[in-house]
Amino acid sequence: APRWRERFALTTASACEFLADTFLAQRDAVDGVIPVGDIHQAERERLFTALRYLFKCQSYLEECVEAVPFLRTASTVSRFQGRVARKTAALHQSLCKLAESTPAPAPAPEGTKCLGAALYHLHASLMAVQALPDDGQFSLFLSSLYHWMAALHAELAKLAKLPGAEDYFATQKSLYANGLDGNSNPRTVYELGSCAMTELLPNVEAHLNFSISLSLRCLRRLGELHSKETDEKKQSVWRQSLDLISRTYFELVAHFGASGRFTKALTTCNVGLQLFKASDDPLNEAKLLLWTVRLKLRGNNTWSWCPWSPLPNASDEEPLEALPQFQMTVYEQCVAHLKDVVQLLSTPKEVANATPEDLASLKAVAGRRLGYVQVRLAMSRLQAGQLPAARLQGFISEGACIEAAVALWKSDGYMPSEDEKPAMELILRALEVFDRDPDCAGLCGAVNLFATAVYTSRALAKAPAEARIEVKLAERHSDRALASASGSHPRTFAARVVKACLARHLRRGPEAARELCRAALALPATVGEEAWNFLRAELMNLLLRLLKDRKSAEEKHEIKDRTNSLLKAWDMGEERTARLGDVLQFLEGVR
């Protein structure tokens, strides 16, 4: 009796498999007959009918296994079960693709798809093949399945950010639970029911973590695969999975940063860096290092935490003044990170992962940020050591550079200290980056102006004949500072005053007077009276000295007339500008 029961179950299972194959073969006959709007419905009914027959086939095969008394029949049933399991898994994948293209029912946001049903079918496909032998093809299949599930969770993370996400995920839970139309295997639904509670919630962090975990499973499976027959497919899935996991890591870090969970974001960066280093992916390692720097310098509120603009930049609006003592260690770490980024982007092996344009953009961003951090760190070291150059930090700030220039004019300079050397080296390295980058005009002007003030102060403390090196360096940096700021700008005024101060020290009276005239023409009209009074007094002093030094009576008369006309028009805005232009034009011919 058991043998007849076994034979009956085996025959019935074969018939169910035949019927399932019949429905699967009807696709070509259906195409072109059903109206376009009903194609999804007809395809769904055909696939679910085939799936029901495969479920019946599995049920009869289980009865057959219970009644098997002979080893020979057991082997036949085992092969039969493996074949049916593969067909069931393939059917669930077809239904997953169908669900991914099916619009989600109301009240879901417009344009969304039935990702809950798609996730159900992938889980069901995974359960269908769990008992299969672990050969090369099976490992590749599982890897592809894990990658597919990871991609679905990445999409669900994006949907969780949309308005109305609660209603969408509630609808997707019901679709998950009944496999889209209620025709799924009840046992499979029961076994996967717990997944619906944990994996279909409007939780961005949970979906991103699921995506990373599944991608890691995919990479682990692929790492264990050594079959030469699957090398090409393995490499394809490997690249796709690495690309997905890199995007997911960036989105997860951005999500933590946007919600103010910076410690968690830094922890995620550290884990991601280890992964990219182990997988020999220097491009994504460099990007994640940039994110690490961004998180450690998070005090700047002008940075956007938008996940699709993940590369921090240096802005002209960012402050360049000295840092508090407790932040200097953080900036030192950031310098090390950014040097690693530059080194990673200079190796030849990352070129395969990025276009030359993207690579050049990344290098520019890393260099720009490195220069900015080096300047802040240098200013902090100068201030922490109470070095004389720290008194000149006002030249870095646009709002304080006018007062700093006036103070330098009235000072006697200072002798350089050996302790200043490391800080000045950082500043000069930053300038190498800023001078080559047209997008850093503001930063370049500010730092060059500070360097001009430092070398001018050193020159003021020496005799003119002994300060040749300082004079050359000051002139070079002042020209670069003026090239970065034109028109009526505080930095233009400060650079002109510093140049005039240096010329006065070198006993070049006409040049000093010309630079003060240019400084007056560059002074914004909104500044206070103190700057104008300073210019008036010092320009008159220079003109009077020039008057005394002239031997020609005609030149003396010309200087006297122009000085008197400038004094009369000093308190009249437009008239003063015209008279300053006349004086400057005259001084151009005076040597």
C-alpha positions in Angstrom: 0.0 0.0 0.0 2.8 2.6 0.7 4.3 1.9 -2.6 1.1 2.4 -4.5 0.5 5.6 -2.6 4.0 6.8 -3.4 3.5 6.1 -7.1 0.2 7.9 -7.1 1.8 11.0 -5.4 4.7 10.9 -7.8 2.4 10.7 -10.9 0.2 13.5 -9.6 3.2 15.7 -8.9 4.4 15.1 -12.4 1.0 16.1 -13.8 1.0 19.3 -11.7 4.5 20.2 -13.0 3.3 19.6 -16.5 0.3 21.9 -16.0 2.6 24.6 -14.5 4.9 24.3 -17.5 1.9 24.6 -19.8 0.8 27.9 -18.2 4.4 29.2 -18.3 4.5 28.4 -22.1 1.4 30.4 -22.8 3.2 33.8 -22.8 4.0 33.9 -26.5 0.4 33.0 -27.3 -1.0 35.7 -25.0 1.1 38.6 -26.3 -0.7 40.7 -28.9 -4.2 39.4 -28.0 -4.9 41.1 -24.7 -5.3 44.9 -24.7 -2.3 46.8 -23.4 -4.0 48.0 -20.1 -4.8 44.4 -19.1 -1.4 42.8 -19.9 -0.3 43.1 -16.2 -3.4 41.4 -14.9 -3.3 38.6 -17.5 0.4 38.0 -16.8 -0.2 38.0 -13.1 -3.0 35.4 -13.3 -1.0 33.2 -15.6 2.1 33.2 -13.3 0.0 32.7 -10.2 -1.8 29.8 -11.7 1.5 28.1 -12.6 2.7 28.9 -9.1 -0.3 27.2 -7.5 0.3 24.0 -9.5 4.0 24.0 -8.4 2.8 24.4 -4.8 0.6 21.3 -5.3 3.5 19.5 -6.9 5.6 20.2 -3.8 2.9 19.0 -1.5 2.5 15.7 -3.4 6.3 15.2 -3.4 6.4 15.6 0.4 3.8 12.9 0.7 5.9 10.8 -1.7 9.0 11.3 0.6 7.1 10.1 3.6 6.1 6.9 1.8 9.4 6.1 0.1 10.8 2.7 1.2 13.5 2.3 -1.5 16.7 4.3 -1.9 16.4 4.4 -5.7 13.0 6.2 -5.6 14.3 8.6 -2.9 17.0 9.8 -5.3 14.5 10.4 -8.0 12.2 12.3 -5.7 15.1 14.4 -4.5 16.1 15.4 -8.0 12.4 16.1 -8.8 12.1 18.4 -5.7 15.3 20.3 -6.7 13.8 20.9 -10.2 10.5 22.1 -8.8 12.3 24.4 -6.3 14.3 26.1 -9.1 11.1 26.6 -11.1 9.3 28.0 -8.0 12.2 30.4 -7.3 12.2 31.5 -11.0 8.5 32.1 -10.9 8.7 34.2 -7.8 11.4 36.3 -9.5 9.2 36.8 -12.5 6.4 37.9 -10.1 8.9 40.3 -8.4 9.7 42.0 -11.7 5.9 42.3 -12.4 5.3 43.8 -9.0 8.2 46.3 -9.5 6.4 47.6 -12.6 2.9 47.6 -11.1 1.7 51.0 -9.8 1.0 51.0 -6.1 -2.7 51.4 -5.1 -4.0 54.5 -3.5 -3.3 56.3 -1.2 0.3 55.7 -2.2 2.3 58.6 -3.7 2.0 58.9 -7.5 4.6 57.0 -9.5 5.4 54.5 -6.7 5.4 50.7 -7.4 4.4 47.6 -5.4 7.7 47.1 -3.7 6.1 45.3 -0.8 4.9 42.5 -3.0 8.2 42.5 -4.9 10.1 42.0 -1.6 7.7 39.1 -0.6 8.5 37.3 -3.8 12.2 37.6 -3.3 11.9 36.2 0.2 9.8 33.4 -1.1 12.3 32.7 -3.9 15.0 32.6 -1.2 13.1 30.1 0.9 12.3 27.9 -2.2 16.0 27.2 -2.8 17.3 26.8 0.7 17.4 23.0 0.5 19.3 22.9 -2.8 22.9 21.6 -2.9 25.5 24.4 -2.6 27.3 24.4 -6.0 28.7 27.2 -8.0 25.5 28.1 -9.8 23.5 28.0 -6.5 26.0 30.5 -4.8 25.8 32.8 -7.8 22.0 32.6 -7.7 21.9 33.5 -4.0 24.4 36.4 -4.5 22.2 37.8 -7.2 19.1 37.4 -5.0 20.8 39.2 -2.0 21.8 42.0 -4.4 18.3 42.3 -5.7 16.8 42.5 -2.1 19.5 45.1 -1.2 18.5 47.3 -4.1 14.8 47.0 -3.1 15.6 48.2 0.4 17.6 51.1 -1.0 14.5 52.1 -3.0 12.2 51.7 0.1 14.6 54.0 2.0 14.0 56.7 -0.6 10.2 56.2 -0.4 10.3 56.4 3.4 11.4 60.0 3.1 8.3 61.0 0.9 5.2 62.6 2.3 2.5 60.0 2.9 5.1 57.3 3.6 3.0 55.9 6.5 0.0 55.1 4.2 2.3 53.7 1.5 4.0 51.2 3.8 0.7 50.2 5.4 -0.6 49.2 2.0 2.6 47.4 1.1 2.4 45.4 4.3 -0.9 43.9 3.2 0.5 43.2 -0.3 3.5 41.5 1.3 1.3 39.4 3.5 -0.9 38.0 0.7 1.6 38.0 -2.2 -0.2 40.6 -4.2 -3.5 38.8 -4.8 -4.1 36.3 -2.0 -3.0 33.2 -4.0 0.3 32.5 -2.2 1.2 29.4 -0.3 -0.2 29.8 3.2 2.8 28.2 4.8 5.2 30.5 3.0 3.1 33.5 4.1 3.3 32.3 7.7 7.0 31.8 7.7 7.6 35.3 6.1 5.1 37.1 8.2 7.7 38.4 10.7 9.7 40.0 7.9 6.7 42.2 7.1 6.7 43.7 10.5 10.4 44.5 10.6 11.2 45.2 6.9 8.2 47.2 5.8 8.2 50.2 8.1 8.7 53.8 7.0 12.2 53.8 8.6 15.0 55.2 6.5 17.8 53.9 8.7 16.3 50.4 8.9 16.1 50.0 5.2 19.6 51.4 4.6 21.0 49.0 7.2 19.1 46.1 5.5 20.5 47.1 2.2 24.1 47.1 3.5 23.7 43.8 5.3 22.3 42.1 2.2 25.0 43.6 0.1 27.6 42.2 2.5 26.0 38.8 2.3 26.2 39.0 -1.5 29.9 39.9 -1.4 30.7 37.2 1.1 29.0 34.6 -1.1 30.8 35.8 -4.2 34.1 35.7 -2.3 33.5 32.0 -1.6 32.8 31.2 -5.3 35.8 29.9 -7.2 34.2 28.4 -10.3 35.8 29.5 -13.6 32.4 29.0 -15.4 30.9 31.8 -13.5 33.7 34.3 -13.4 32.1 36.8 -15.8 28.8 36.8 -14.1 30.5 37.0 -10.7 32.5 40.1 -11.6 29.3 41.8 -12.9 27.4 41.1 -9.7 30.4 42.1 -7.6 30.7 45.5 -9.3 27.0 46.2 -9.0 26.9 45.2 -5.4 29.9 47.4 -4.5 28.3 50.3 -6.4 25.1 49.8 -4.4 26.8 49.5 -1.0 28.8 52.6 -1.6 25.7 54.7 -2.5 23.9 53.2 0.5 26.8 54.1 2.9 26.8 57.7 1.7 23.0 58.0 2.1 23.2 56.4 5.6 26.0 58.8 6.7 24.0 61.8 5.3 20.9 60.6 7.1 22.7 60.5 10.4 24.3 63.9 9.8 21.0 65.5 8.9 19.4 64.2 12.1 22.4 65.4 14.2 23.7 61.9 15.1 27.3 62.7 14.3 28.9 60.0 16.5 26.8 57.3 14.7 27.7 58.9 11.3 31.4 58.8 12.2 31.1 55.1 13.3 29.4 54.3 10.0 32.2 56.1 8.1 34.9 54.0 9.9 33.1 50.7 9.1 32.7 51.8 5.4 36.4 52.8 5.2 37.4 49.3 6.3 35.1 47.7 3.8 36.3 49.9 0.8 40.0 49.4 1.9 39.5 45.6 2.0 37.7 45.6 -1.4 40.4 47.7 -3.0 38.1 50.6 -3.9 40.2 53.8 -3.4 37.6 56.0 -5.1 34.8 55.3 -2.6 37.4 55.3 0.2 38.4 58.8 -0.7 34.8 60.0 -0.9 34.0 58.5 2.5 37.2 60.2 4.0 35.8 63.5 2.7 32.5 62.7 4.5 34.6 62.0 7.7 36.2 65.4 7.4 32.9 67.0 6.8 31.5 65.4 10.0 34.5 66.4 12.1 34.2 70.0 10.9 30.4 70.1 11.4 30.4 73.4 13.3 29.9 75.2 10.0 26.2 75.6 9.5 26.5 76.7 5.8 27.1 73.1 4.7 24.1 71.2 3.3 23.4 67.7 4.4 21.8 66.7 1.1 22.7 63.1 0.4 23.0 63.6 -3.3 25.7 66.3 -3.0 28.1 64.4 -0.8 31.3 66.3 -1.4 32.0 69.1 1.0 33.6 72.2 -0.5 35.5 75.2 0.8 33.5 78.4 0.6 34.6 82.0 0.5 32.1 82.7 3.3 33.8 80.3 5.7 35.8 81.9 8.5 39.6 81.6 8.5 40.4 82.9 12.0 42.1 80.9 14.7 40.4 78.0 16.4 39.8 77.3 20.1 42.5 75.1 21.6 40.2 72.0 21.9 39.5 72.0 18.2 43.1 71.9 17.0 43.4 68.1 17.5 40.3 67.6 15.3 41.8 69.8 12.5 45.1 67.9 12.7 43.2 64.7 12.2 41.4 66.3 9.2 44.7 67.3 7.6 45.8 63.6 7.8 42.5 62.4 6.3 42.7 64.9 3.4 46.3 64.0 2.7 45.1 60.4 2.4 42.4 61.5 0.0 44.9 63.3 -2.2 47.2 60.2 -2.2 44.3 57.8 -3.0 43.2 59.9 -5.9 46.7 60.1 -7.3 47.0 56.3 -7.7 46.3 54.9 -11.1 43.9 52.1 -10.1 40.9 54.2 -9.2 40.6 55.6 -12.7 38.5 52.6 -13.8 35.8 53.7 -11.2 35.4 57.3 -12.3 35.6 59.5 -15.4 38.5 61.9 -15.7 36.2 64.8 -15.1 34.8 63.3 -11.8 38.4 62.5 -10.8 39.6 66.1 -11.4 36.6 67.4 -9.5 37.3 65.2 -6.5 41.0 66.2 -6.5 40.0 69.9 -6.6 37.5 69.5 -3.7 40.0 67.6 -1.6 42.8 70.1 -2.3 40.6 73.0 -1.6 39.4 71.6 1.7 43.0 70.6 2.7 44.1 74.2 2.1 41.3 75.6 4.2 42.0 73.3 7.1 45.7 74.0 6.9 45.1 77.8 7.1 42.8 77.4 10.2 45.3 75.1 11.9 48.2 77.5 11.1 46.4 80.5 12.5 45.5 78.5 15.6 49.1 77.5 16.2 50.3 81.1 15.9 47.7 82.2 18.4 48.3 79.3 20.8 52.0 80.0 20.9 51.3 83.8 21.3 53.7 84.4 18.4 54.0 88.0 16.9 52.4 86.9 13.6 49.2 86.1 15.5 48.6 89.9 15.8 48.2 90.0 12.0 45.3 87.6 11.9 42.9 90.5 11.3 44.1 90.4 7.6 42.4 87.1 7.2 38.9 88.5 8.0 37.2 90.7 5.5 35.6 92.7 8.3 38.8 93.4 10.2 41.5 93.8 7.4 41.0 97.6 7.2 41.8 98.1 10.9 44.7 95.6 10.6 46.2 97.5 7.7 46.0 100.8 9.7 47.6 99.1 12.7 50.4 97.7 10.6 51.1 101.2 9.1 51.7 102.5 12.6 53.8 99.6 13.8 57.6 98.9 13.6 57.2 95.3 12.5 58.7 92.3 14.4 61.6 89.9 14.0 60.6 86.4 12.9 60.6 83.5 15.3 61.6 79.9 14.6 58.3 78.8 16.2 56.5 80.5 13.3 58.1 78.3 10.6 55.7 75.2 10.8 52.6 77.4 10.7 53.9 79.5 7.8 54.7 76.3 5.9 51.1 75.2 6.3 49.9 78.5 4.9 52.3 78.4 1.9 51.1 74.8 1.1 47.5 76.1 1.2 48.4 78.9 -1.1 49.8 76.4 -3.7 46.3 75.0 -3.9 44.4 78.3 -3.8 46.6 79.9 -6.5 45.8 77.1 -9.0 42.0 77.0 -8.3 39.9 79.7 -9.9 37.0 78.9 -7.6 39.0 79.9 -4.5 39.5 83.6 -5.3 38.2 84.8 -1.9 40.3 82.3 0.1 43.3 83.0 -2.1 43.0 86.7 -1.6 42.6 86.5 2.2 45.6 84.1 2.7 47.9 86.0 0.3 47.0 89.2 2.1 48.0 87.7 5.5 51.3 86.4 4.0 51.9 89.9 2.6 51.4 91.4 6.1 53.7 88.8 7.7 56.6 89.5 5.3 56.1 93.2 5.4 56.2 93.2 9.2 59.4 91.3 9.1 60.8 93.8 6.6 59.8 96.7 8.8 62.0 95.3 11.6 65.1 95.3 9.4 67.1 97.9 7.6 66.0 98.2 3.9 69.3 96.7 2.6 68.9 93.6 4.9 65.2 92.9 4.0 65.5 92.0 0.3 64.1 88.5 0.7 61.1 89.7 2.8 60.5 92.5 0.3 60.4 90.2 -2.7 58.0 87.8 -0.9 55.8 90.6 0.3 55.5 92.0 -3.2 54.7 88.6 -4.7 51.9 87.9 -2.3 50.5 91.4 -2.5 50.2 91.2 -6.3 48.3 87.9 -5.9 46.1 89.4 -3.2 45.2 92.3 -5.5 44.5 89.9 -8.4 41.9 88.1 -6.2 40.0 91.2 -5.2 39.2 94.1 -7.5 37.2 97.3 -7.2 36.0 98.7 -3.9 36.8 95.9 -1.6 38.3 95.9 2.0 41.0 93.5 0.9 42.0 95.8 -2.0 42.3 98.7 0.4 44.3 96.6 2.9 46.7 95.3 0.2 47.3 98.8 -1.1 48.0 100.2 2.4 50.5 97.3 3.1 52.3 98.0 -0.2 52.4 101.7 0.7 53.8 100.8 4.1 56.6 98.7 2.5 57.4 101.4 0.0 57.6 104.1 2.7 60.0 101.9 4.6 62.2 101.5 1.5 62.1 105.3 1.1 60.1 105.2 -2.1 58.0 108.2 -1.4 56.2 108.6 -4.8 55.3 104.8 -4.9 53.9 105.0 -1.3 51.8 108.0 -2.2 50.5 106.3 -5.4 49.5 103.2 -3.3 47.7 105.3 -0.7 45.8 107.1 -3.5 44.8 103.7 -5.0 43.8 102.6 -1.4 41.5 105.6 -1.1 39.9 104.9 -4.5 39.3 101.2 -3.4 37.9 102.1 0.0 34.2 101.2 0.2 31.9 104.1 0.9 30.2 102.4 3.8 33.3 102.4 6.1 33.6 104.7 9.1 35.4 108.1 9.2 38.5 106.7 11.0 39.8 105.1 7.8 39.2 108.2 5.8 40.9 110.4 8.4 43.9 108.0 8.4 44.2 108.2 4.6 43.9 112.0 4.6 46.6 112.5 7.3 49.1 110.0 5.9 48.6 111.0 2.2 49.1 114.6 3.1 52.3 113.7 5.0 53.6 111.8 2.0 52.7 114.7 -0.4 54.4 117.2 1.9 57.6 115.1 2.0 57.5 114.8 -1.7 57.1 118.5 -2.0 60.2 119.1 0.1 62.3 116.5 -1.9 61.5 118.1 -5.2 64.1 120.4 -6.6 62.1 121.8 -9.6 60.0 124.8 -8.8 57.5 123.7 -11.4 57.0 120.3 -9.8 56.7 121.9 -6.4 54.0 124.2 -7.7 52.1 121.3 -9.3 52.2 119.2 -6.1 51.1 122.1 -4.0 48.1 122.9 -6.3 46.9 119.3 -6.4 47.3 118.9 -2.7 45.2 122.0 -2.0 42.5 121.0 -4.4 42.4 117.5 -2.8 42.1 119.0 0.7 39.2 121.2 -0.4 37.3 118.4 -2.0 38.1 115.7 0.7 34.6 115.9 2.3 32.8 115.8 -1.0 32.3 112.2 -2.3 32.4 112.5 -6.1 34.6 115.5 -6.1 37.1 113.8 -3.8 37.3 110.8 -6.2 38.0 113.1 -9.1 40.8 114.9 -7.2 42.3 111.6 -6.1 42.4 110.5 -9.7 44.2 113.7 -10.7 46.8 113.3 -7.9 47.3 109.6 -8.9 47.7 110.6 -12.6 50.3 113.2 -11.6 52.2 110.8 -9.3 52.5 108.2 -12.1 55.0 110.4 -13.8 57.0 111.2 -10.6 60.0 109.1 -9.7 
